[in-house]
Amino acid sequence: MTDATNNALAEKGLPEMKGWLLKWTNYIKGYQRRWFVLSKGVLSYYRNQTEINHTCRGTISLHGALIHTVDSCTFVISNGGTQTFHIKAGTEVERQSWVTALELAKAKAIRVLECEEEEETETAHVVPSQEISSVVRDLTERLENMRTCYDLITKHGAALQRALNDLETNEEESLASRTKIVNERATLFRITSNAMINAGNDYLSSAEAQGHKWSKMLHHEREQRQRLEEIVEQMAKQQSQMEQAAVLVRQNKPVPSSSGVGTVGSLVTSDDEVEFFDAEEHGYTGPGRTVESPDRERGTFILKMSTRRSSSEDQVEGQLEGSSSESDEQKRTVQTVQQVCLVSAPRVASGGQGDDDDVDKAVPPKASTDSIYGRNWNPDLMKKRRERVPDKPNHPVSLWGIMKNCIGKDLSKIPMPINFNEPLSMLQRLVEDYEYSEILDYAATCQDECEQLAYLAAFTVSAYATTTNRTGKPFNPLLGETYECDRMDDYGWRCLAEQVSHHPPIAALHCESKNWTCWQEFSMTSKFRGKYVQVNPLGGVYVQFLDSGRRYSWRKVTTTVNNIIVGKLWVDQHGEMEIKGTQAAEGLKCVLNFIPYSYFSREVQRSVKGVVMNKDNEVKWVVRGTWDLKIEIAPVLKTTGSPNSPTYTTGDFKLAWRRRPAPPDSEKFYNFTTLACQLNEEEEGVAPTDSRLRPDQRLMEQGNWDESNKEKLRLEDKQRTERRRREAEAEQAAAEGRPYPAYEPMWFKREKEEGSEEYVHVFKNTYWEAKAAQNFEGCPEIY
């Protein structure tokens, strides 16, 4: 980029830069020359300079971006997982100038964004009546001054006009005397005119200062009113539909599915309602099993599924009706992925899975054992740990009263009181994913790669087991905060998590055992939609089985917290999860579908369905169950029928995962599991940045909520002060033309993930040695 230019500061002080760089496109074309433009906190690129005014090829907003240097000429910019630019400069100096400009632009974009959010927060508050009265009184006084000036201007203007007339007609007086009178009248008129101008300027300045503020308030209130009207209208429609359905039920009439209410989020679109249509019911002469499954009439497919089961095997029949305009090959491609996973799992007419509101009571008595895999723990080698935390105090507070001004905003950027929290950090919540790690231990012993993937699918579902009644928000980790969890004595694994980035907020976690290694990078976006909160996870999860070398990756599904305004809070998981194999498992794939909740669906609520496909895209295993109770898997023995209407003959379904019952009285202590109760237990020898040492979280656990809220504000202010210090140092370095080192995590480093173009934070493998030596030199002072 020999012709790159570093221009003056743009709007709001954001730096600008533009020039030629090489951008990675794909494996066929490699790096291609592109024209990059950094302007107003956004990095854009074009094929050439002539496209700037009409065709932008891609953009990344820097306020939430990660900037990573790969080598002397290459750097990477990503926005947390959805978009990534791999860029190569001509020289190291050129690369450093771009990285410095990008870091500076990111810091200033964050500052501008925070200022705008503070303004919005200020305008969201109700103006006190005293302030309104003061403003009206001030404007009234200024208006009276203008009226006084107007009267004086009228008076002196008339006198000046008379003096001018006398100057022309009165011949008795001398010319000098008449001229003197005109000058006096003109001077008075000029003085009053200037006074009028000054009074007008004062009034205009005051009105503009208050008018801008009140205009934003009025706009905010109008938006709030519109959203509330839409919410009330939606709730009224749902109530009417439920009343109609209740009448039909009392009259023993079938409830038409068209009157059902779709849940928030969809497998096709995230905000549209989901409509369910009646499906054919397939019965058979046998042990009283009936299958009911709704058709999904969205996109280009309608899928129907039935199940017939003999004493030794299940037979699953799927039917896919694609668009008539598609080719047979396209239909087969879509059908292979969607034929089973986008339909309902069979519902057993006799029996059932228990009450959705009390899942634990539906677990059979034999579930009281620790694991369905018969894990044998040696009590003599196990550390004595607590089994509960102090009860949650009763400090009622209106969630809607706080969140009504947050509609449409990212909740991760809004300070919330600890009344809505649970005494755990997000880093600790991530560790809970490994509560059912015995599934991974068993999967590591599987010789059949597709069977191994089926068990891995069960493990991914188990991570959501406790979210049905865990509505508390975990503490947002501070930058540099860590959490270690060494459970080699009972669970057989140990892990470390660290908050590696603040903008965007990203946590990295590494978990290892003698059979497998798992690591993940977690970030998220969360929006409050008025009636519900939707959390969209970003970043990937990876696992590698050590003996076989098979590696898999997946991304988590969407979480929705419902009934924010009124009613009992409840959580739903929905979306599609695709588990992909890499390296030794290249080509293997499992597609899981988390079906969204619906009031009138005949589907078992919280259902999960999926298929496992081999490297030839052939379905080899079927996965079914619910994400809050259990998962079953079965091998596909034979596939018959046409490509558009396949029939799968399966072996017996076997239990791959079952949720453990909750501890007694867990509803009194945040609905924690036994593992969750032990995560924040005090432990000696941990790093000074460990979540167990966080004072606001500890105070909340002990029931001192007022002190906890004060500590939370103190820690957040301290973090903001440190970030602004780094931003000031970065600006100073940029002004002096020298590089400024970006923040580097203590225990993780950002590297390119093997087999992909994504960059993730990977463990440096230095923490456990540092702990053994009790050498935590270099840890930031965050508490």
C-alpha positions in Angstrom: 0.0 0.0 0.0 2.5 2.6 -1.1 -0.4 5.0 -1.9 -2.1 4.7 1.4 -3.1 8.0 3.0 -3.7 8.8 6.6 -6.2 11.6 6.5 -7.3 14.1 9.2 -9.8 13.1 11.8 -13.3 12.5 10.4 -16.6 13.1 11.9 -16.6 12.7 15.8 -12.9 12.5 15.8 -12.7 9.0 14.2 -9.5 8.4 12.2 -9.7 7.7 8.4 -7.3 5.6 6.3 -7.5 4.0 2.9 -5.3 2.0 0.5 -4.6 -1.2 -1.3 -4.3 -4.5 0.7 -4.5 -8.2 0.0 -7.6 -10.0 1.3 -8.1 -13.7 1.6 -11.0 -14.9 -0.6 -11.0 -18.7 -0.8 -8.7 -21.6 -1.4 -8.9 -21.3 -5.2 -8.2 -17.6 -5.6 -6.2 -17.1 -2.4 -5.3 -13.5 -1.6 -6.8 -10.8 -3.9 -6.0 -7.1 -4.1 -8.8 -5.0 -2.6 -9.2 -1.3 -1.9 -9.8 -0.8 1.9 -11.4 2.3 3.5 -11.4 3.0 7.3 -14.0 5.7 8.0 -16.2 6.6 10.9 -15.3 3.5 12.9 -16.1 1.1 10.0 -13.7 -0.8 7.8 -15.0 -1.4 4.2 -13.5 -2.9 1.1 -14.0 -2.7 -2.6 -12.6 -4.4 -5.7 -11.3 -1.0 -6.9 -11.6 2.7 -6.2 -14.4 3.3 -8.7 -16.8 1.1 -6.7 -16.7 3.3 -3.6 -19.8 5.3 -4.5 -22.0 2.3 -5.4 -20.7 -1.2 -4.5 -19.3 -2.1 -1.2 -18.1 -5.7 -0.9 -18.1 -6.0 2.9 -17.9 -4.0 6.1 -17.0 -4.6 9.8 -17.9 -2.2 12.6 -14.8 -1.8 14.8 -16.5 -1.1 18.1 -17.1 -4.8 18.6 -14.2 -6.2 16.5 -11.2 -8.3 17.4 -7.9 -7.3 15.7 -5.2 -10.0 15.7 -1.7 -9.9 14.2 -0.7 -13.2 12.6 2.8 -12.5 11.3 4.9 -9.6 10.1 2.5 -8.7 7.2 -0.8 -10.4 8.0 -3.5 -9.5 10.4 -7.1 -10.6 11.0 -10.2 -8.6 11.9 -13.4 -10.4 13.2 -16.6 -9.3 14.9 -16.9 -12.3 17.2 -17.5 -15.2 14.8 -20.0 -14.1 12.1 -17.5 -12.2 9.9 -13.8 -12.3 9.5 -11.3 -10.5 7.2 -7.9 -12.0 6.7 -5.7 -9.2 5.4 -2.1 -9.1 4.2 0.0 -5.9 3.8 3.0 -5.4 1.7 5.5 -4.6 4.5 5.7 -4.9 8.2 5.6 -1.1 8.6 2.4 -0.9 6.4 0.8 -3.7 8.5 1.6 -1.9 11.7 0.3 1.4 10.5 -3.0 -0.2 9.6 -3.3 -2.1 12.9 -2.5 1.0 14.9 -5.1 3.0 13.0 -7.7 0.2 13.5 -7.0 0.0 17.2 -7.3 3.7 17.5 -10.6 3.8 15.5 -12.0 1.0 17.6 -11.2 2.8 20.9 -12.8 6.0 19.7 -15.8 4.1 18.2 -16.4 2.5 21.6 -16.2 5.9 23.3 -18.7 7.5 20.8 -21.1 4.6 21.2 -21.0 4.8 25.0 -21.6 8.5 24.9 -24.7 7.9 22.7 -25.9 5.2 25.0 -25.5 7.5 28.0 -27.5 10.1 26.2 -30.2 7.6 25.4 -30.2 6.4 29.0 -30.6 10.0 30.3 -33.5 10.8 27.9 -35.2 7.5 29.0 -35.7 8.8 32.5 -38.7 10.9 33.5 -37.9 14.6 33.9 -38.8 15.8 37.4 -41.6 18.3 37.6 -39.2 20.8 39.4 -36.9 20.7 36.3 -39.8 21.3 34.0 -41.1 24.2 36.0 -37.6 25.7 36.1 -37.2 25.4 32.3 -40.6 26.9 31.6 -39.9 29.8 34.0 -36.6 30.5 32.3 -38.0 30.5 28.8 -40.9 32.7 30.0 -38.5 35.3 31.4 -36.5 35.3 28.2 -39.7 35.7 26.2 -40.7 38.7 28.4 -37.3 40.3 27.7 -37.9 39.9 24.0 -41.4 41.5 24.3 -39.9 44.4 26.3 -37.2 44.8 23.6 -40.0 44.7 20.9 -41.9 47.5 22.7 -38.8 49.6 22.9 -37.9 49.0 19.3 -41.4 50.1 18.3 -41.2 53.2 20.4 -37.7 54.2 19.3 -38.4 53.3 15.7 -41.4 55.6 15.6 -39.3 58.4 17.2 -36.6 57.9 14.6 -39.2 58.0 11.8 -40.5 61.4 13.2 -37.0 62.8 13.4 -36.4 61.9 9.8 -39.6 63.5 8.7 -38.7 66.7 10.6 -35.3 66.6 8.9 -37.1 67.0 5.6 -39.8 69.4 6.4 -38.8 71.6 9.3 -36.9 74.5 7.9 -37.0 76.7 11.1 -34.4 74.8 13.0 -30.8 74.6 11.9 -29.7 71.6 10.0 -27.1 70.7 12.7 -29.8 70.6 15.4 -32.1 68.3 13.3 -29.2 66.0 12.4 -28.2 65.7 16.1 -31.8 64.6 17.0 -31.8 62.0 14.2 -28.5 60.6 15.4 -29.8 60.4 19.0 -32.9 58.6 17.8 -30.8 56.2 15.6 -28.5 55.4 18.5 -31.4 54.5 20.7 -32.9 52.4 18.0 -29.6 50.6 17.4 -29.2 49.8 21.1 -32.7 48.4 21.5 -32.2 46.4 18.2 -29.0 44.9 19.6 -30.8 44.1 22.9 -33.6 42.4 20.9 -31.0 40.4 19.0 -29.3 39.3 22.1 -32.5 38.4 23.8 -33.6 36.4 20.8 -30.2 34.6 20.8 -30.6 33.8 24.5 -34.1 32.4 24.0 -33.0 30.4 20.9 -30.0 28.9 22.7 -32.1 27.9 25.7 -34.9 26.5 23.6 -32.5 24.5 21.4 -30.7 23.0 24.4 -33.9 21.9 26.0 -35.7 21.2 22.7 -33.1 18.6 21.6 -33.4 16.8 24.9 -37.2 16.8 24.9 -37.4 15.8 21.2 -35.4 12.7 22.0 -37.6 12.0 25.0 -40.7 12.4 22.9 -39.3 10.1 20.2 -38.3 7.6 22.9 -41.8 7.7 24.5 -43.5 7.3 21.1 -41.4 4.2 20.4 -42.1 2.7 23.8 -45.8 3.4 23.4 -45.8 1.7 19.9 -43.9 -1.3 21.2 -46.2 -1.7 24.2 -49.3 -1.4 22.0 -47.9 -4.2 19.8 -47.1 -6.3 22.8 -50.6 -5.8 24.3 -52.2 -6.5 20.9 -50.2 -9.7 20.6 -51.1 -10.8 24.1 -54.8 -10.0 23.5 -54.7 -12.2 20.3 -53.1 -15.0 22.2 -55.6 -14.8 25.0 -58.5 -14.9 22.5 -57.0 -17.9 20.8 -56.5 -19.7 24.1 -60.0 -18.9 25.2 -61.4 -20.3 21.9 -59.2 -23.4 22.3 -60.4 -23.8 25.9 -64.0 -23.8 24.7 -63.3 -26.4 22.1 -61.6 -28.6 24.7 -64.5 -28.3 27.1 -66.8 -29.4 24.2 -64.5 -32.3 23.4 -63.8 -30.9 20.0 -60.4 -31.0 18.2 -58.4 -27.9 18.5 -57.4 -26.6 15.0 -53.7 -26.1 14.8 -54.2 -22.9 12.8 -55.4 -21.3 16.0 -52.1 -22.2 17.8 -49.7 -19.6 18.9 -46.2 -19.7 17.6 -43.4 -19.3 20.0 -40.7 -16.6 19.6 -38.0 -17.7 17.2 -38.3 -20.1 14.4 -36.2 -22.7 12.7 -36.7 -20.7 9.5 -36.9 -17.1 10.7 -36.0 -15.9 14.2 -38.9 -13.4 14.7 -41.8 -14.7 12.7 -44.5 -16.8 14.3 -44.5 -20.5 13.7 -47.7 -22.0 12.3 -48.3 -25.7 12.7 -50.6 -27.7 10.5 -52.4 -30.9 11.4 -50.4 -34.0 10.4 -51.7 -37.4 9.5 -51.8 -39.8 12.4 -50.3 -43.2 11.7 -51.5 -46.0 14.0 -50.7 -49.7 14.0 -51.7 -52.8 15.7 -49.2 -53.3 18.4 -48.2 -52.2 21.9 -50.4 -49.0 21.8 -47.9 -46.6 20.3 -49.2 -43.6 18.2 -47.2 -41.0 16.5 -48.3 -37.5 16.0 -46.2 -34.9 14.3 -47.0 -31.5 12.8 -46.1 -30.5 9.3 -43.7 -27.6 8.9 -45.0 -25.6 5.9 -42.1 -23.2 5.6 -39.3 -22.8 3.0 -39.4 -25.4 0.3 -40.4 -28.5 2.2 -43.3 -30.2 4.0 -42.1 -33.1 6.2 -44.1 -35.9 7.6 -42.9 -38.7 9.9 -44.3 -41.8 11.4 -42.9 -44.5 13.6 -43.8 -48.2 13.8 -42.1 -50.3 16.4 -41.9 -54.0 16.8 -40.4 -55.8 19.8 -36.9 -55.6 18.4 -36.7 -52.6 16.1 -38.2 -49.2 15.2 -39.1 -48.2 11.7 -39.1 -44.5 11.0 -40.7 -43.4 7.8 -40.1 -39.9 6.5 -41.7 -38.1 3.6 -40.2 -35.0 2.0 -42.2 -32.9 -0.5 -39.8 -30.4 -2.1 -40.5 -27.5 -4.5 -41.5 -28.7 -8.0 -38.8 -26.4 -9.5 -36.0 -28.2 -7.7 -33.9 -30.8 -9.4 -33.9 -34.3 -7.9 -30.3 -33.9 -6.9 -31.1 -30.7 -5.0 -34.1 -32.4 -3.3 -31.9 -35.3 -2.2 -29.3 -32.8 -0.8 -31.9 -31.0 1.3 -33.7 -34.2 2.2 -30.5 -35.9 3.5 -30.0 -33.1 6.1 -33.6 -32.4 7.0 -35.5 -35.6 6.5 -35.5 -36.6 10.1 -34.2 -33.7 12.1 -37.0 -31.2 11.2 -39.8 -33.4 12.2 -41.4 -34.5 15.4 -40.1 -37.4 17.5 -42.7 -40.0 18.1 -45.0 -39.4 21.1 -45.9 -42.4 23.2 -49.6 -42.5 23.9 -49.2 -44.6 27.0 -47.0 -43.1 29.7 -45.2 -39.8 28.9 -42.3 -37.7 30.1 -44.0 -36.0 33.0 -45.0 -32.5 33.8 -42.9 -29.9 32.0 -43.0 -27.7 35.1 -41.5 -30.3 37.3 -39.0 -32.3 35.2 -37.1 -33.8 38.1 -40.2 -35.6 39.4 -40.6 -37.3 36.0 -37.2 -39.0 36.3 -37.6 -42.7 37.1 -36.4 -43.8 40.6 -33.3 -45.4 39.2 -32.1 -42.0 38.0 -31.0 -41.2 41.6 -27.8 -43.1 40.8 -25.0 -40.8 39.8 -24.7 -41.8 36.1 -26.4 -44.2 33.7 -22.8 -45.2 32.7 -22.1 -46.6 36.2 -19.2 -44.3 36.9 -17.4 -45.6 40.0 -16.1 -42.9 42.3 -13.7 -43.6 45.1 -14.9 -41.6 48.1 -11.5 -41.8 49.8 -9.9 -39.9 46.9 -12.6 -37.3 46.6 -12.5 -33.9 48.2 -15.3 -33.1 50.6 -17.4 -30.4 49.0 -20.6 -28.5 49.9 -23.9 -29.6 48.6 -25.8 -26.3 48.7 -25.4 -22.5 49.0 -27.3 -20.1 51.3 -30.9 -19.6 50.5 -31.8 -16.8 48.1 -33.1 -13.7 50.1 -36.5 -12.3 49.2 -35.8 -8.9 47.7 -38.7 -8.3 45.3 -38.0 -5.8 42.5 -39.8 -5.1 39.2 -38.0 -6.5 36.3 -40.3 -4.7 33.9 -39.7 -1.4 35.7 -36.0 -1.6 34.9 -36.1 -3.2 31.5 -38.9 -1.3 29.9 -36.4 1.3 28.7 -34.1 -1.4 27.3 -36.3 -2.6 24.5 -34.3 -3.3 21.4 -30.9 -2.9 23.1 -28.1 -5.2 23.8 -28.4 -6.2 27.5 -24.7 -7.0 27.8 -24.1 -3.3 27.6 -26.7 -2.2 30.2 -25.8 -2.2 33.9 -28.3 -4.3 35.9 -28.7 -4.7 39.7 -27.7 -8.0 41.1 -31.3 -8.7 42.0 -31.6 -10.5 38.6 -28.4 -12.4 39.0 -27.3 -15.7 40.4 -24.1 -15.9 42.5 -22.1 -17.4 39.6 -19.9 -15.8 36.9 -20.5 -16.6 33.2 -17.1 -18.4 33.3 -18.5 -20.7 36.0 -21.7 -21.3 34.0 -19.6 -22.4 31.0 -18.0 -25.0 33.2 -21.4 -26.5 33.9 -21.4 -27.7 30.3 -19.2 -30.6 31.5 -21.5 -31.9 34.3 -22.3 -34.9 32.2 -18.8 -35.5 30.9 -19.1 -39.2 31.4 -20.9 -39.2 28.0 -17.7 -38.0 26.4 -15.7 -40.6 28.3 -18.0 -43.3 26.9 -17.9 -41.8 23.4 -14.1 -42.0 23.5 -14.4 -45.8 23.7 -16.7 -46.1 20.7 -15.0 -47.7 17.7 -17.9 -46.8 15.3 -17.3 -43.1 14.4 -21.0 -42.5 13.8 -21.9 -44.0 17.1 -19.3 -41.8 18.8 -20.9 -38.7 17.1 -24.4 -39.8 18.3 -23.1 -39.8 21.9 -21.4 -36.5 21.3 -24.8 -35.1 20.2 -26.3 -36.3 23.5 -23.5 -34.5 25.4 -24.2 -31.2 23.6 -27.9 -31.4 24.5 -27.1 -32.2 28.2 -25.5 -28.7 28.5 -29.0 -27.2 28.5 -30.4 -29.5 31.2 -30.6 -26.9 34.0 -31.8 -24.0 31.9 -35.5 -24.8 32.3 -35.7 -23.2 35.7 -32.4 -21.2 35.9 -33.7 -17.7 35.0 -31.0 -15.9 37.0 -28.4 -13.9 35.0 -24.7 -14.8 35.7 -22.3 -12.0 36.5 -20.5 -10.6 33.5 -16.8 -11.4 33.9 -14.3 -8.6 34.1 -11.5 -8.4 31.6 -8.8 -10.7 32.8 -11.1 -12.6 35.2 -10.4 -16.3 35.4 -11.9 -19.4 36.8 -10.3 -22.8 37.4 -12.1 -26.0 38.2 -10.1 -29.1 39.0 -12.4 -32.1 39.3 -9.9 -34.9 38.4 -10.8 -36.7 41.6 -14.5 -37.2 40.7 -15.4 -36.1 37.2 -12.0 -36.8 35.7 -11.4 -33.4 34.2 -10.0 -30.0 34.9 -10.6 -26.7 33.1 -9.6 -23.1 33.0 -11.7 -20.2 31.7 -10.6 -16.6 31.1 -12.4 -13.4 30.0 -10.0 -12.6 27.0 -11.8 -9.6 25.5 -14.1 -6.8 26.7 -15.2 -5.3 23.4 -16.7 -7.6 22.2 -17.0 -9.6 25.5 -15.4 -13.0 24.8 -14.6 -15.8 27.2 -12.2 -18.7 26.4 -12.4 -22.1 28.1 -10.1 -25.2 28.0 -11.1 -28.5 29.6 -9.0 -31.6 29.5 -9.2 -35.2 30.7 -7.3 -38.4 29.9 -9.7 -39.3 27.1 -10.6 -36.0 25.4 -9.8 -32.3 25.2 -12.5 -29.7 24.8 -12.2 -26.0 24.3 -14.6 -23.2 23.4 -14.8 -19.5 22.7 -18.0 -17.9 24.0 -19.6 -14.6 23.1 -23.2 -13.6 22.6 -25.6 -10.9 21.6 -28.7 -10.3 23.6 -31.8 -8.2 22.8 -34.8 -7.3 24.8 -37.9 -7.5 22.6 -40.4 -6.3 25.2 -42.1 -9.6 25.9 -39.0 -11.8 25.9 -35.2 -11.7 25.9 -33.3 -13.5 23.2 -29.7 -14.6 23.6 -27.8 -15.6 20.5 -24.5 -17.3 21.3 -21.4 -16.6 19.1 -18.2 -18.6 18.9 -17.5 -22.3 18.5 -17.1 -25.3 20.7 -14.5 -28.0 19.9 -13.7 -31.4 21.2 -11.0 -33.9 20.2 -10.9 -37.6 21.3 -7.3 -38.4 22.0 -7.1 -42.1 21.0 -8.8 -41.8 17.6 -7.7 -38.2 16.8 -11.3 -37.3 15.7 -12.2 -33.7 16.2 -15.6 -32.1 16.1 -17.0 -28.6 16.3 -20.4 -27.0 16.8 -22.2 -23.7 17.7 -24.8 -23.3 20.4 -28.5 -22.6 19.7 -30.6 -19.6 20.7 -32.0 -19.1 24.2 -35.2 -17.2 24.8 -36.4 -16.0 28.3 -40.2 -15.5 28.1 -42.8 -13.6 30.2 -40.7 -10.6 31.0 -43.7 -8.4 31.5 -46.1 -10.7 33.3 -46.3 -14.3 34.4 -43.6 -16.8 35.4 -40.3 -16.6 33.7 -39.5 -19.6 31.6 -36.7 -20.5 29.2 -36.8 -22.1 25.7 -34.0 -23.4 23.5 -34.5 -23.4 19.8 -32.6 -23.5 16.5 -30.5 -25.9 14.5 -27.1 -27.2 15.7 -24.7 -28.8 13.3 -21.8 -30.9 14.7 -19.1 -31.2 12.0 -16.2 -33.6 12.0 -12.7 -32.4 11.1 -9.3 -34.1 10.7 -9.8 -37.9 11.3 -13.6 -37.3 11.4 -13.7 -35.1 8.2 -17.0 -35.5 6.4 -19.0 -36.7 9.5 -22.0 -34.6 10.4 -24.8 -34.5 12.9 -27.8 -32.1 12.6 -29.9 -31.5 15.7 -33.1 -29.5 15.7 -34.3 -27.9 19.0 -38.0 -27.5 18.3 -39.4 -24.2 19.7 -42.1 -24.3 22.3 -45.7 -23.9 21.1 -48.9 -23.8 23.2 -51.0 -26.0 20.9 -48.4 -28.2 19.2 -49.0 -31.9 19.6 -45.2 -32.2 19.9 -43.6 -33.1 23.1 -42.3 -29.8 24.4 -38.6 -29.1 24.5 -38.1 -31.8 21.9 -34.8 -32.4 20.1 -34.5 -34.5 17.0 -31.5 -35.3 14.8 -29.6 -37.5 12.5 -26.0 -38.6 12.2 -24.6 -38.9 8.7 -21.4 -40.6 7.6 -18.9 -39.3 5.1 -21.1 -40.4 2.2 -24.1 -38.4 3.5 -25.9 -41.5 4.6 -28.0 -41.4 7.7 -26.5 -43.9 10.2 -28.0 -42.9 13.6 -31.2 -41.2 14.8 -31.3 -39.0 17.9 -34.4 -38.1 19.8 -35.5 -36.8 23.2 -35.9 -33.6 25.1 -33.2 -31.1 26.2 -34.4 -31.0 29.8 -34.7 -34.7 30.5 -33.1 -37.4 28.3 -31.7 -38.3 24.9 -32.1 -41.6 23.1 -30.1 -42.9 20.1 -30.7 -45.7 17.7 -28.7 -47.1 14.7 -30.2 -47.1 11.2 -30.1 -50.7 10.0 -31.7 -50.2 6.6 -32.9 -47.5 4.3 -35.6 -48.3 1.7 -38.0 -46.3 -0.4 -37.5 -43.6 -2.9 -35.0 -40.7 -2.4 -37.9 -38.4 -1.7 -39.7 -40.7 0.7 -37.1 -42.8 2.5 -37.9 -45.4 5.2 -35.4 -46.1 7.9 -35.4 -49.3 9.8 -33.6 -48.8 13.1 -32.4 -50.9 16.0 -33.6 -50.4 19.6 -33.3 -47.0 21.0 -30.9 -46.8 23.9 -30.5 -44.2 26.6 -27.5 -41.9 25.9 -28.2 -39.2 28.6 -30.6 -38.7 31.4 -30.8 -35.6 33.7 -30.0 -36.1 37.3 -32.6 -35.1 39.8 -32.2 -31.7 41.5 -31.0 -31.4 45.1 -33.8 -31.2 47.7 -35.2 -27.7 48.1 -33.1 -26.4 45.2 -35.8 -23.9 44.4 -34.7 -22.0 47.5 -31.1 -21.6 46.3 -31.4 -20.4 42.7 -32.4 -23.9 41.4 -28.7 -24.9 41.5 -27.5 -28.4 40.8 -25.0 -30.0 43.2 -22.2 -29.1 40.8 -23.4 -25.5 40.5 -23.4 -25.2 44.3 -19.8 -26.3 44.4 -18.4 -24.0 41.7 -18.2 -20.9 43.9 -16.9 -22.7 46.9 -13.8 -21.0 48.4 -10.5 -22.7 47.5 -6.9 -21.9 48.4 -4.2 -21.5 45.9 -6.2 -20.1 43.0 -5.1 -17.2 40.8 -5.8 -13.7 42.3 -8.2 -13.1 39.3 -10.4 -16.2 40.1 -14.1 -15.7 40.1 -14.3 -17.1 43.6 -12.5 -14.0 44.9 -14.8 -11.6 43.2 -16.3 -9.5 46.1 -19.7 -8.6 44.7 -20.4 -12.2 43.7 -19.4 -13.5 47.2 -21.5 -10.9 48.9 -24.5 -11.8 46.9 -24.1 -15.5 47.8 -23.9 -14.5 51.4 -27.1 -12.6 51.1 -25.6 -9.0 51.4 -27.3 -7.7 48.3 -27.0 -4.0 49.1 -23.3 -4.3 49.6 -23.0 -6.5 46.5 -24.6 -3.8 44.3 -22.2 -1.2 45.6 -19.2 -3.5 45.0 -20.5 -4.3 41.5 -20.6 -0.6 40.6 -17.1 -0.1 42.0 -15.7 -2.9 40.0 -17.4 -1.7 36.8 -16.1 1.8 37.3 -12.6 0.5 37.9 -12.7 -1.5 34.7 -13.9 1.5 32.7 -11.2 3.7 34.2 -8.5 1.1 33.2 -9.9 0.8 29.7 -9.9 4.6 29.2 -6.3 4.7 30.4 -5.3 2.2 27.7 -7.3 4.2 25.1 -5.5 7.4 26.1 -2.1 5.6 25.9 -3.0 4.2 22.5 -4.0 7.7 21.2 -0.7 9.1 22.5 1.2 6.3 20.8 -0.6 6.9 17.5 0.1 10.6 17.7 3.8 9.9 18.2 3.8 7.4 15.3 4.8 4.4 17.5 2.9 1.0 17.9 0.9 0.4 21.0 0.6 -3.3 22.2 -3.0 -4.6 22.2 -4.3 -6.3 25.3 -3.1 -9.9 25.6 -4.8 -12.6 27.7 -2.8 -14.2 30.5 -3.4 -17.9 29.9 -4.7 -18.0 26.3 -3.5 -16.9 22.9 -5.3 -16.4 19.6 -4.4 -18.9 16.9 -5.9 -20.2 13.7 -8.1 -23.3 14.2 -6.8 -26.3 12.4 -8.8 -27.2 9.3 -10.6 -23.8 9.1 -10.0 -20.1 8.5 -11.3 -19.2 12.0 -9.2 -17.8 14.8 -9.9 -18.9 18.4 -8.3 -18.4 21.8 -6.4 -21.6 22.7 -4.8 -22.6 26.0 -1.1 -21.8 26.5 -0.7 -24.8 28.9 1.0 -22.7 31.5 -1.6 -22.2 34.2 -1.3 -25.5 36.1 2.4 -25.2 36.3 2.1 -21.6 37.6 -0.4 -22.8 40.2 1.8 -25.6 41.4 4.6 -23.1 41.9 2.2 -20.4 43.2 3.7 -18.0 40.7 0.9 -15.7 39.4 3.2 -12.8 38.5 1.7 -10.8 35.7 -1.9 -11.3 36.7 -3.9 -8.0 36.4 -5.3 -6.4 39.5 -9.0 -6.5 38.7 -10.6 -6.6 42.1 
